[in-house]
Structure formats: structure tokens, C-alpha cells
């Protein structure tokens, strides 16, 4: 069965509130926000959303730099905080830098940390990339995490990034 896509005005509204404060480099990016009817899977895990850089013919035809895609079925189950966190995460995947001529070069990036909880438990902060992540994690209120854990499975990655 083919995937169904729809405009995601609520995702765009959240993104427009986040970009000025947290993602100012995206202020000039041409963004498209879409819902896909159901979450896909990758490596056996649900993918709640993904950010894609648009390039080549599609960039020209669509006049967009990025497409941010969110699974409508998962979105409908989320509260406002979860929705905002998902959109913020997807925007964090999108970035750009000015080249020598002043033109923006857009790209999609991966999160700073990708690690298994079991490895962190066995070896601790075994590489520099984990240092800031663990430091920030220690500042988070444990009661808040326990409440969130009851609502969503924090051990699974639910977003995907892909270049164009």
C-alpha cells in the first residue's frame, strides 16, 4: 500500500516558533513540512520523523532546501511537549553554513551521540563524544525522566536523517 502524504501545518507552526531561538541559521532555508500516514521502520525500529536535504533536480523543481517528514499516526499520540521535542530534533538535523561566496550550503547532520545504554553502563564515558551528553543528562530531573519513560520508550531511536 502506498504511503499517503499531507501538509503538516501544525509541524510548520511549531518549527516557525523554534527556528528564531534555536535554529537561526535556518531562517532563510526553504522548508517543507509533511505528514506521512504511518511511521515506517528502520532496523526494526519505528521512525517517527526524518529530515531530508533536497538537492539537484528536486531542489530546483520544489524550490525547497529541506523536507521534514513526520509520521501522522505517532504525532496523533503525542502531547505538545513531545511534538515540540520531535520537531526541534528534526530541525537540529538541518543546518547550513555560508561558503566563501556568501551562499548557504545546506546539509543534514547526525546527532552527536549514538550509543547503546549497555555499553555506557559497562564502560562509562569511554569517548569524548559522550562527555557533554552525560554531563547534560546528569542535570535532568530524574522524576521527569521516569514520567516520560512511562509514556514513550526512550531506548529506541525514532528519527532518521538523510541527505538528498
N, C-alpha and C positions, 0 to 999 in steps of 0.2 A: 504494500500500500504506500502510495506517495505521501511525502510529508506535505503538510499544509502550512503556509506562512501568512502572517498578518502583520500589519503595522503595530508597533508597540509604543503607543503614545505615553503610557504610564512609565515605561522604562526611560523614554526620552526626557520626560519631565524630571524624573529623579536625577538623571545624568546631567541635565542642564543646571540643577542645583549644586551638584558636586564639582563640576568642572572648574568654576571660578576659584573655589577654595583649595581644591586638592590636585587638580589636573590642568593648571593654567596653560601648559604647552598645547593642550587640545582645543583651546578656544577657537582657533582658526581651522581645525580639522573638519572635514566634511564627513559627518557621521550618519549612519543609517541604523535604526533600531527595529528589530523584527522579532516576532514571536514565531516559534515553530511549535506545532501542536503537541508533540510529546518529546520528552527527554530521550536522547539517544544514549548509547553506551560506548565506552572505550575501555578495553582491557577489563571487561566485566563490571565497570562502574558507571553509574548514571552520570551524564553530562548535563548539568543544569543550564549552562550557557557557554558561549565561546565568542572570542573576539578575532576577527579576521582582517588582515590588511588587504585592501583592494588594489590591484595593480594591472598594468598592461591595458588590454582592450577593455576589461571590465571597469577599470578606473575611468577611462575615457567615456564609456557608454553610460555609466551610472553617475558620473561626476561625484564620486564618494571616495574617501580615503580609507574608511573602516566600516565594517558591518559588525554590529553587536547583536548576537542572536541569543534569545532566552527561551527556555522550554516553558510553554504556557501551562502545562499540567503541574509542574513544580511551582511556578510562580503563584498559581491559584492557592497553593497550600501554605505559602509563606506569609509571615506577618510583615509589617512595614520595615522593621529593623533588618530582617533577613533580606528583604528585597533591596534595601539600600546597600547592604553589605555586598550582595551579589553584583549589583550594578557598579559599585565602587571597585570591586575586584576586577571586573571586566574592563573598566576604564584604565585601571592600573596596568593592564596588559598592553594598552595602546600608548605609544609615545612617539615623540618626534624631536629632531634636532636640526638646527639650521646648518646648512652646508656653507662652504666658503663664499658662495654667491648670494647667501641670504635666503635661499629656498629651503622649505621644510622637507626633510627626509623622514618619512613615516615608517614605523616598524612595530611589530608585535614582540613583546618580551615575555619570558617565563618568570614565575615568582623566584625570589632569591633563594628559597629553601624548598627542597623536595627531599624528604627523608622519611624513613619508616620509624614509627614510635618504638618498635622493638630495638632498633639499632641505637636510638637515642637513649633508651633505658639501659642497654648493655654497655655502651661506650661513652655516654655523656656527650659533651660538646667536643667532638673529635675533629672538627674542621672549622675554619674561621667563619664560613658562611652561616654557621649555626649560632655564633656568639650573640649577635644583636637580636636574633629571633628569640632565643631562650631568655635573654635579658628582658625583652618586652613581655614575653609570656609570664615571667615571674611577677610582673606588675599587675596582671589581670586578676580581678576578684574571683576567687575560686567558687563562691556561691553562684555567681553569674554563669560561669562555665558549666556547672552542674545543671543549672536550669536549661541552658542552651543544649547541652548534651542530651537531655531528655527529649528535646524537640527534633533534633537532627543528628545524624550520625557523623560526628566530627572526624572520624577516621578515614572517610572517603573523600577523594577529590572530585568536585562536581563541576569543574570548568575546564575548558580546553582552549588553547591558543593556537592559532595557525597563521602563518604568512601566506600571502596571496596567490 
